[in-house]
């Protein structure tokens, strides 16, 4: 071993069973030294090392302590280290190293330009302090261990005031420094000193320690894990370490994400090896802050072959589904479920079914996926059978909305409830399932069952979710129990924040309108407008499209609802003003044209109203309210239009079978056309539905 390297024990080349210790180009066997240590003669063992290897007192003691540590005698090693004044040794070697240390501009100087004796001494002394810290850590004396570890780093900064020269990167000294840098925050964490641990992590990453890529990556990962899971909110980096124009994380989560993304970038550049746990932590962090689009980009950048492609497709599908890009997510899941890939992957089947349950035109595909998932829910996946039944029920319920016949619709609705009840039998405590069953029963006008599940859901969630209160209030309104519905709405106000009260204010207004208390309904709308103004101020004068979509209070809906209210009061000027406000936000809207048509019809301008309804259907062909009003107006204007009116009303009922207004006007058409029996059936249906009609559609809370 060359003289400029710090001493290290190694196996002998001739006989691996013989232990040796080398320094200054001289090697000696350790059996004599170990024998003296076993006898407790530390001074004699030290003398043997000094004479055999030409060492001074501190160097001999440092080697002796390391030998005891390697033998597993931690307490013995600590006794040896306690006999050295390590700080005094550092003070003595400091001038000799700093005197000839190469400057930053001269870092390319050869290794011979740095004094060999000083490097050797520094390496031995610093390693002794590091091993003393390790010994204290193993003995549970964590505060003392941390203090010794800090002294290693302080000593390095004193000896090498411009950072460790690159010429020493391969030296044993660098290894000791790297280990000390990595150890310090771990000791502070074990001691429960989290603020000190955070400072140690930042010192490790911001100071010039010449850490190799792997060591730096381990520290960055450990710091990110600490930030994510410690439960301790740390302060942002101090101004002293911030660079002008650089991104400064504001909290634990942002700092952890930044560190993990740096690690991912190092993987892509080939600086460190792939570590799947980094992606797992990043997935958790980005999911917590709903930044799954960023996670999707990270997944897409992972080199092919690193991740299993099925896992990548499934993870990407989850990310895109969370951001509302269901079309892209479903496309990825179809690739996953291809017959040549993994057609029976239960997680992919369930996610595909969930996505399909949100679209009436994909519901049939979702039914097939859910059925396959239920079939494959065996063995270790048996616990997912309840999830499969739940998805099947939701998909069947959506499929029923586009059924071509009453018989098919009734059958699908019955099967949907059967599946959801089966899921509830397997998952008694699933609050989301309680809510979905409540909505399904409410839409089928089984109000007693709906009320039962709505109350269960509110109790299960402790009243913490707005949709539970809304469902309960709507079911009560459908039972014509308006005072109780208002009490529930007021209770929901107490459990919600200001920004979440928009739907409650609309519900409160509609409850008053249903009781013909139109003047009282104006006040909730005024409060809604106040929320709109506060929302505008929070964004400032310039808002982009994504911000408009994320508004908790939809300004267009407020102005449109207020226009309908003033129209009911025959305040035409005020209603028109509100419509103008709504048109300024959405220029072409079927809802706006529908309201405009109603106003014109009430003022006796039937031709203009007819034009408004037709224009609304051109904008949105399946707008139910416009089909109803257009059919009713045509039947009233000309008896020759009765067949067309009947077609429009029948089509409206195909889309929304529980619309009492459509049944009523269809009854009028049948009566005027001489179909008395059909008219009676329609009037009876309208009367029954009126008794169970909520102030808002139940589907509005899904």
C-alpha positions in Angstrom: 0.0 0.0 0.0 1.4 3.4 -0.9 2.5 5.8 1.8 0.1 8.6 0.8 -2.9 6.5 1.6 -4.5 6.3 5.0 -3.9 3.1 6.9 -6.4 0.3 6.5 -6.6 -3.3 7.6 -6.7 -5.9 4.8 -6.3 -9.6 4.2 -2.8 -10.8 3.6 -2.0 -11.8 0.0 -0.2 -15.0 1.0 -2.6 -16.3 3.6 -6.1 -14.9 3.8 -6.5 -16.2 7.4 -3.7 -13.9 8.5 -4.9 -10.3 9.4 -2.5 -7.4 8.8 -2.5 -3.7 9.3 -0.4 -1.4 7.1 0.8 2.2 7.2 3.7 4.2 5.7 4.5 1.3 3.4 5.0 -1.1 6.3 2.7 -4.1 7.2 2.5 -6.0 10.4 0.3 -8.9 11.6 -2.3 -8.0 14.1 -2.2 -11.1 16.2 0.4 -9.6 18.6 -1.6 -6.4 19.0 -4.9 -8.3 19.4 -3.4 -10.5 22.1 -2.3 -7.5 24.1 -5.8 -6.0 23.7 -7.3 -9.2 25.0 -5.1 -8.9 28.0 -6.3 -5.3 28.5 -2.8 -3.8 27.8 -3.9 -0.9 25.6 -0.6 1.0 26.1 1.5 -2.0 25.1 -0.6 -2.6 22.1 -0.3 1.1 21.2 3.5 0.9 21.6 3.7 -2.2 19.4 1.9 -0.3 16.6 4.0 2.8 17.0 7.2 0.9 16.8 6.1 -1.5 14.1 4.6 1.1 11.7 6.5 4.3 12.6 3.4 6.1 13.9 2.8 8.9 16.3 0.6 8.6 19.4 -2.7 9.8 17.7 -2.2 7.6 14.6 -1.4 4.5 16.7 -4.4 5.0 18.9 -6.7 5.7 15.9 -5.5 2.4 14.3 -5.9 0.5 17.6 -9.5 1.9 18.1 -10.4 0.8 14.5 -9.0 -2.7 15.2 -11.2 -3.0 18.3 -14.2 -1.7 16.4 -13.7 -4.2 13.6 -13.4 -7.0 16.1 -16.9 -6.0 17.4 -15.6 -4.7 20.7 -17.5 -1.4 20.7 -16.9 -0.5 24.3 -13.2 -1.4 24.0 -13.0 0.8 20.9 -14.6 3.7 22.7 -12.1 3.4 25.6 -9.2 3.6 23.1 -10.8 6.6 21.3 -11.4 8.4 24.6 -7.6 8.3 25.2 -7.0 10.5 22.2 -7.4 14.3 22.1 -8.8 14.2 18.6 -9.6 17.9 18.5 -6.1 18.9 19.5 -4.8 16.6 16.7 -7.0 18.4 14.2 -5.8 21.8 15.4 -2.1 20.7 14.8 -2.7 19.4 11.3 -4.9 22.3 10.1 -2.1 24.8 9.2 0.0 22.2 7.4 -2.9 21.2 5.1 -4.5 24.5 4.4 -1.1 26.1 3.8 -0.6 24.1 0.6 -4.1 23.1 -0.3 -4.8 23.9 -4.0 -7.2 26.7 -4.7 -10.4 26.3 -6.7 -8.6 27.7 -9.7 -5.8 25.2 -9.3 -7.8 22.0 -8.6 -6.0 20.1 -11.4 -2.7 20.0 -9.5 -1.3 16.5 -9.1 -1.8 14.5 -6.0 1.9 14.9 -5.0 1.3 18.7 -4.5 -0.8 18.0 -1.3 1.4 17.0 1.7 1.2 13.2 2.1 1.8 13.3 5.8 -1.0 15.7 6.3 -3.4 13.6 4.3 -2.4 10.5 6.1 -2.9 12.1 9.5 -6.2 13.7 8.6 -7.5 10.4 7.3 -6.6 8.5 10.5 -7.9 11.2 12.9 -11.2 11.8 11.1 -11.8 8.1 10.7 -11.2 7.7 14.5 -13.8 10.4 15.2 -16.3 8.7 12.8 -15.8 5.3 14.4 -16.2 6.8 17.8 -19.6 8.2 16.7 -20.5 4.8 15.3 -19.6 3.2 18.6 -21.7 5.7 20.6 -24.6 5.1 18.3 -24.5 1.4 18.8 -24.4 2.0 22.6 -27.5 4.2 22.3 -25.7 7.4 23.3 -27.2 9.2 20.3 -26.6 12.9 21.2 -23.0 12.2 21.9 -22.7 10.3 18.7 -24.2 13.2 16.7 -21.8 15.6 18.4 -18.8 13.5 17.3 -20.2 13.2 13.8 -20.6 17.0 13.6 -17.0 17.4 14.7 -15.9 15.3 11.7 -17.6 17.7 9.3 -16.5 20.8 11.2 -12.9 19.5 11.0 -13.1 18.9 7.3 -14.4 22.5 6.8 -11.6 23.8 8.9 -8.9 21.8 7.2 -10.2 22.2 3.7 -11.8 25.6 3.8 -12.5 25.6 0.0 -14.0 22.1 0.0 -12.2 18.8 -0.4 -9.8 18.9 -3.4 -10.7 16.7 -6.2 -7.3 15.1 -6.0 -8.4 13.5 -2.7 -11.6 12.0 -4.1 -10.2 8.5 -4.3 -8.6 8.8 -0.9 -9.7 7.0 2.3 -10.3 10.4 3.7 -13.1 11.0 1.2 -14.7 7.7 2.2 -14.7 8.7 5.9 -16.2 12.1 5.1 -18.9 10.6 2.9 -19.9 8.1 5.6 -20.0 10.9 8.2 -22.2 13.1 6.0 -24.6 10.2 5.5 -24.6 9.1 9.1 -25.3 12.4 10.9 -29.0 12.9 9.9 -29.7 9.2 10.7 -28.4 9.7 14.2 -30.4 12.8 14.7 -33.6 11.0 13.5 -32.9 8.1 15.9 -32.5 10.6 18.7 -35.9 12.3 17.8 -34.2 15.6 17.0 -36.0 16.2 13.7 -35.1 19.9 13.3 -31.4 18.9 13.6 -31.9 16.0 11.2 -33.4 18.4 8.6 -30.4 20.8 9.0 -28.0 17.9 8.6 -29.7 16.7 5.4 -29.5 20.2 3.9 -25.9 20.7 5.0 -25.1 17.3 3.4 -26.6 18.4 0.1 -25.5 22.0 0.0 -21.9 21.9 1.1 -18.9 20.8 -1.0 -18.2 17.3 0.2 -17.3 15.8 -3.2 -19.9 13.0 -2.6 -20.1 10.4 -5.4 -23.4 10.0 -7.2 -24.5 6.9 -5.3 -23.9 8.5 -1.9 -25.6 11.8 -2.9 -28.5 9.8 -4.2 -28.9 7.8 -0.9 -28.9 11.1 1.1 -31.5 12.7 -1.3 -33.7 9.7 -1.1 -33.5 9.5 2.7 -34.3 13.2 3.0 -37.3 12.9 0.7 -38.6 9.9 2.8 -38.1 12.0 6.0 -40.0 14.9 4.5 -42.9 12.7 3.3 -43.4 10.5 6.3 -41.9 12.1 9.4 -45.0 14.0 10.2 -42.9 17.0 11.1 -43.3 20.2 9.1 -39.9 21.7 8.4 -39.1 25.2 7.4 -38.1 26.1 3.8 -34.3 26.5 3.0 -32.8 29.7 4.5 -32.3 32.7 2.3 -28.5 32.2 2.6 -28.6 29.1 0.4 -31.2 30.3 -2.1 -30.1 31.3 -5.6 -31.8 34.2 -7.4 -34.4 32.9 -9.8 -34.3 29.4 -8.5 -37.3 27.4 -7.4 -37.7 27.4 -3.6 -40.0 24.7 -2.2 -42.6 26.0 0.2 -43.3 22.9 2.3 -42.3 19.3 3.0 -44.2 17.9 0.1 -42.8 20.2 -2.5 -39.2 19.7 -1.3 -39.7 15.9 -1.3 -41.1 16.0 -4.8 -38.1 18.1 -6.0 -35.6 15.7 -4.5 -37.3 12.6 -6.0 -37.6 14.2 -9.4 -33.8 15.0 -9.3 -33.2 11.3 -8.5 -35.4 10.3 -11.4 -33.4 12.6 -13.7 -30.2 11.1 -12.5 -31.5 7.7 -13.4 -32.4 8.9 -16.9 -28.9 10.3 -17.4 -27.3 7.1 -16.3 -25.6 8.6 -13.2 -27.2 6.2 -10.7 -28.9 2.8 -11.0 -32.7 2.3 -11.2 -34.3 2.3 -7.8 -38.0 1.3 -7.9 -38.7 2.7 -4.5 -37.9 6.2 -5.7 -40.8 6.0 -8.2 -43.1 4.6 -5.5 -42.4 7.5 -3.2 -42.8 10.0 -6.1 -46.1 8.3 -6.9 -47.3 8.8 -3.4 -46.2 12.4 -3.2 -47.7 13.5 -6.5 -50.9 11.7 -5.8 -51.3 13.4 -2.5 -51.2 16.8 -4.2 -53.3 15.7 -7.2 -50.5 16.2 -9.7 -51.0 12.9 -11.5 -50.4 14.5 -14.8 -46.8 15.2 -13.7 -46.5 11.6 -12.5 -47.7 10.4 -15.9 -44.9 12.4 -17.6 -42.3 10.8 -15.2 -43.7 7.3 -16.1 -43.4 8.1 -19.8 -39.8 9.1 -19.4 -38.7 5.8 -17.8 -36.7 3.9 -20.3 -38.3 0.8 -21.9 -37.4 -2.4 -20.2 -37.0 -0.8 -16.7 -40.7 -1.1 -15.8 -43.0 -3.9 -16.8 -45.0 -2.5 -19.6 -48.3 -3.8 -18.2 -47.5 -2.0 -14.9 -46.6 1.1 -16.8 -49.8 1.1 -18.8 -51.9 0.5 -15.7 -50.2 3.2 -13.7 -50.5 5.7 -16.6 -54.2 4.8 -16.9 -54.6 5.7 -13.2 -52.8 9.0 -13.7 -54.9 10.0 -16.8 -58.1 8.9 -15.1 -57.4 11.0 -12.1 -56.9 14.1 -14.4 -60.2 13.4 -16.2 -58.5 12.1 -19.4 -60.7 9.0 -19.4 -60.4 8.4 -23.1 -56.6 8.1 -23.0 -56.8 6.0 -19.8 -59.3 3.6 -21.3 -57.2 3.2 -24.4 -54.2 2.2 -22.3 -56.4 -0.3 -20.3 -57.6 -1.8 -23.6 -54.0 -2.5 -24.5 -53.4 -4.0 -21.1 -56.4 -6.3 -21.5 -55.6 -7.4 -25.0 -55.8 -11.1 -25.4 -52.0 -11.3 -26.1 -51.2 -9.3 -22.9 -53.1 -9.8 -19.6 -56.8 -10.1 -20.5 -57.7 -11.2 -16.9 -55.8 -8.6 -15.0 -58.4 -7.8 -12.3 -57.1 -4.3 -11.4 -57.2 -3.2 -15.0 -60.6 -4.7 -15.4 -61.9 -2.8 -12.4 -60.4 0.5 -13.4 -61.8 0.1 -17.0 -65.2 -0.7 -15.5 -65.0 2.4 -13.3 -64.2 4.7 -16.2 -67.0 3.2 -18.3 -69.5 3.7 -15.4 -69.1 7.4 -15.9 -70.3 7.4 -19.6 -73.7 6.0 -20.8 -72.2 5.1 -24.1 -69.4 3.1 -22.6 -71.5 1.4 -19.9 -72.0 -1.8 -21.9 -68.2 -2.3 -22.2 -68.0 -1.6 -18.5 -70.5 -4.3 -17.7 -68.3 -6.9 -19.6 -65.2 -5.7 -17.7 -66.9 -5.9 -14.3 -68.3 -9.4 -15.0 -64.8 -10.6 -16.0 -63.4 -9.0 -12.8 -66.0 -10.8 -10.7 -65.2 -14.1 -12.4 -61.5 -13.7 -11.7 -62.0 -12.5 -8.1 -60.8 -15.8 -6.6 -58.0 -16.8 -4.2 -55.9 -13.8 -3.3 -58.2 -11.5 -5.2 -61.4 -12.7 -3.6 -61.6 -9.5 -1.5 -62.1 -7.5 -4.8 -65.4 -9.3 -5.6 -67.3 -6.6 -3.8 -65.6 -3.9 -5.8 -66.5 -5.8 -9.0 -70.2 -6.1 -8.0 -70.2 -2.4 -7.2 -68.7 -1.4 -10.6 -71.2 -3.8 -12.3 -74.1 -2.1 -10.6 -72.9 1.3 -11.6 -72.4 0.3 -15.2 -75.8 -1.4 -15.4 -77.4 1.8 -13.9 -75.7 3.9 -16.6 -76.7 1.4 -19.3 -80.3 1.7 -18.3 -80.3 5.4 -19.2 -79.9 4.6 -22.9 -82.1 1.5 -23.0 -84.3 1.3 -26.1 -87.4 0.0 -24.4 -89.1 0.3 -21.0 -88.7 -3.5 -20.4 -85.0 -3.4 -21.0 -84.6 -0.3 -18.8 -86.6 -1.9 -16.0 -84.5 -5.1 -16.2 -81.2 -3.2 -16.2 -82.3 -1.1 -13.2 -83.3 -4.2 -11.3 -80.0 -5.9 -12.1 -78.1 -2.7 -11.1 -79.7 -2.7 -7.6 -79.2 -6.4 -7.2 -75.4 -6.0 -7.9 -75.1 -3.0 -5.6 -76.9 -4.9 -2.8 -74.6 -7.8 -3.4 -71.6 -5.5 -3.0 -73.0 -4.1 0.2 -73.4 -7.6 1.6 -69.6 -8.0 1.1 -68.5 -4.5 2.1 -70.8 -3.4 5.0 -68.6 -0.4 5.9 -68.1 1.1 2.4 -69.5 4.6 2.7 -69.2 5.3 -1.0 -71.3 2.2 -1.7 -73.9 3.5 0.7 -74.1 6.8 -1.2 -74.4 5.1 -4.6 -77.2 2.8 -3.3 -78.9 5.9 -1.9 -78.8 7.6 -5.3 -79.9 4.5 -7.2 -82.9 4.0 -5.0 -83.7 7.7 -5.1 -83.7 7.7 -8.9 -86.0 4.7 -8.9 -88.3 6.6 -6.5 -87.8 4.1 -3.7 -87.6 7.0 -1.3 -87.7 5.1 2.0 -84.7 3.0 1.0 -82.9 6.1 -0.4 -83.5 8.0 2.9 -82.2 5.0 4.9 -78.9 4.9 2.9 -78.6 8.7 2.8 -78.7 8.7 6.6 -76.3 5.8 6.9 -73.8 7.7 4.6 -74.0 10.9 6.7 -73.5 8.9 9.9 -70.6 6.9 8.4 -68.8 10.0 7.2 -69.6 12.0 10.3 -71.3 14.6 8.1 -68.0 15.7 6.7 -69.0 15.3 3.0 -71.2 17.8 1.2 -72.8 15.3 -1.1 -74.3 13.3 1.8 -76.2 16.3 3.1 -77.4 17.2 -0.4 -78.6 13.6 -1.0 -80.5 13.6 2.3 -82.0 17.0 1.6 -83.1 16.0 -1.9 -84.7 12.8 -0.7 -86.6 14.8 1.9 -87.7 17.3 -0.7 -88.9 14.4 -2.9 -91.1 13.3 0.0 -92.5 16.8 0.2 -90.8 17.3 3.6 -89.5 20.8 2.8 -89.1 22.2 6.3 -86.9 19.1 7.2 -84.9 19.5 4.0 -84.2 23.1 4.9 -83.1 22.0 8.4 -80.7 19.5 6.8 -79.4 22.2 4.4 -78.7 24.6 7.3 -76.9 21.8 9.1 -74.7 21.3 6.0 -73.8 25.0 6.1 -72.4 24.5 9.6 -70.2 21.5 8.4 -68.9 23.1 5.3 -66.4 25.9 4.4 -67.4 29.1 2.6 -66.0 28.0 -0.7 -68.0 24.7 -0.6 -71.4 26.4 0.0 -72.3 27.1 -3.6 -74.3 23.9 -4.2 -76.0 24.4 -0.8 -77.0 27.9 -1.6 -78.5 26.8 -4.9 -80.3 23.9 -3.1 -81.7 26.4 -0.5 -83.0 28.7 -3.3 -84.7 25.7 -5.1 -86.3 24.6 -1.9 -87.9 28.0 -1.5 -88.9 28.1 -5.2 -90.6 24.7 -4.8 -92.7 26.2 -2.0 -93.5 29.3 -4.2 -91.5 31.5 -2.0 -89.8 33.3 -4.9 -88.8 36.5 -3.0 -87.1 34.4 -0.3 -85.1 32.6 -3.0 -83.4 35.9 -4.1 -81.2 36.0 -0.9 -79.4 32.7 -1.5 -78.6 33.9 -5.1 -77.2 37.2 -3.7 -74.9 35.1 -1.4 -73.9 33.1 -4.5 -72.9 36.3 -6.3 -70.8 37.3 -3.3 -69.0 34.0 -3.6 -68.4 34.7 -7.3 -66.9 38.1 -6.5 -64.6 36.6 -3.8 -63.6 33.9 -6.2 -62.7 36.5 -8.9 -60.5 38.4 -6.4 -58.7 35.3 -5.3 -57.6 34.7 -9.0 -57.0 38.3 -9.9 -58.1 40.1 -13.1 -56.6 37.5 -15.5 -57.9 34.0 -15.3 -57.1 31.2 -17.7 -59.5 28.4 -18.9 -58.3 25.7 -16.4 -58.9 28.1 -13.5 -62.4 28.8 -14.8 -63.1 25.1 -14.9 -61.9 24.7 -11.3 -64.2 27.4 -10.0 -66.1 26.0 -7.0 -69.0 28.4 -7.8 -70.0 28.3 -11.4 -70.7 31.9 -12.3 -72.7 31.0 -15.4 -75.0 28.7 -13.4 -75.6 31.5 -10.9 -76.7 34.1 -13.5 -78.8 31.5 -15.4 -80.6 30.4 -12.2 -81.2 34.0 -11.2 -82.7 34.6 -14.7 -85.1 31.7 -14.2 -86.1 33.1 -10.8 -86.8 36.6 -12.1 -88.7 35.0 -15.0 -90.9 33.2 -12.5 -91.6 36.6 -10.8 -92.3 38.1 -14.3 -89.5 40.6 -13.7 -88.6 40.5 -17.4 -86.1 43.3 -17.4 -84.1 41.8 -14.5 -84.3 38.4 -16.1 -83.0 39.7 -19.4 -80.1 41.4 -17.6 -79.1 38.1 -15.9 -79.3 36.3 -19.2 -77.0 38.9 -20.8 -74.5 38.2 -18.0 -74.8 34.5 -18.6 -74.3 34.9 -22.4 -71.2 36.9 -21.7 -69.7 33.8 -20.1 -71.0 31.2 -22.5 -72.2 32.6 -25.8 -74.0 29.6 -27.2 -75.8 27.6 -24.5 -78.9 25.4 -24.7 -79.8 26.4 -21.1 -79.7 30.1 -21.9 -81.8 29.6 -25.0 -84.3 27.4 -23.0 -84.8 30.2 -20.5 -85.1 32.8 -23.2 -87.8 30.7 -24.9 -89.7 30.4 -21.7 -89.7 34.1 -21.2 -90.8 34.8 -24.7 -93.6 32.2 -24.4 -94.9 33.7 -21.2 -95.0 37.1 -22.9 -97.0 35.6 -25.8 -94.3 35.7 -28.4 -94.7 32.1 -29.5 -92.9 32.3 -32.8 -89.8 33.8 -31.2 -90.0 31.2 -28.4 -90.3 28.4 -31.0 -87.1 29.7 -32.7 -85.3 29.8 -29.3 -86.3 26.2 -28.5 -85.2 25.0 -31.9 -81.9 26.8 -31.6 -81.3 25.2 -28.2 -81.8 21.7 -29.7 -79.4 22.5 -32.5 -76.8 23.4 -29.8 -77.7 20.3 -27.6 -79.9 17.8 -29.4 -80.7 15.8 -26.2 -81.8 18.8 -24.1 -84.8 17.4 -22.3 -86.4 20.6 -21.1 -86.3 22.1 -24.6 -87.9 19.0 -26.2 -90.7 19.2 -23.7 -91.4 22.9 -24.1 -91.1 22.6 -27.9 -93.5 19.7 -28.0 -96.0 21.4 -25.7 -95.8 24.7 -27.8 -96.2 22.9 -31.1 -99.3 21.0 -29.7 -100.8 24.3 -28.5 -100.1 26.2 -31.7 -101.5 23.8 -34.3 -103.4 20.5 -33.9 -101.6 19.2 -37.1 -98.4 19.2 -35.1 -99.6 16.7 -32.5 -97.6 13.7 -34.0 -94.4 15.8 -34.0 -95.2 17.0 -30.4 -95.8 13.3 -29.4 -92.5 12.3 -30.9 -90.6 15.1 -29.1 -92.2 14.3 -25.7 -91.6 10.5 -26.1 -88.0 11.2 -27.0 -87.7 13.4 -23.8 -89.1 10.5 -21.8 -86.7 8.1 -23.4 -83.8 10.2 -22.1 -85.4 11.0 -18.7 -88.2 8.6 -17.9 -89.0 10.2 -14.5 -89.7 13.7 -15.9 -93.3 14.5 -14.6 -93.6 17.5 -16.9 -93.0 15.4 -20.0 -95.6 12.9 -18.9 -98.1 15.6 -18.2 -97.7 17.3 -21.7 -97.7 13.9 -23.4 -101.1 13.3 -21.6 -102.4 16.5 -23.1 -101.2 15.5 -26.6 -102.9 12.1 -26.2 -106.1 13.8 -25.0 -106.2 16.3 -27.8 -105.6 13.4 -30.3 -108.5 11.4 -28.9 -106.4 8.7 -27.0 -108.2 9.0 -23.7 -106.9 5.8 -22.2 -103.3 6.7 -23.0 -103.9 10.3 -21.7 -105.2 8.9 -18.4 -102.0 6.7 -18.0 -99.8 9.7 -18.7 -101.6 11.9 -16.2 -101.5 9.2 -13.6 -97.7 8.8 -14.1 -97.3 12.6 -13.9 -99.3 12.7 -10.7 -97.3 9.8 -9.1 -94.0 11.4 -10.1 -95.1 14.8 -8.8 -95.5 13.3 -5.3 -91.8 12.1 -5.4 -90.2 14.9 -7.4 -87.0 16.4 -5.9 -86.2 20.1 -6.2 -83.0 19.1 -8.1 -82.3 16.0 -10.1 -80.6 13.3 -8.0 -78.0 12.8 -10.7 -76.8 16.4 -10.0 -74.9 15.3 -6.9 -73.0 12.4 -8.6 
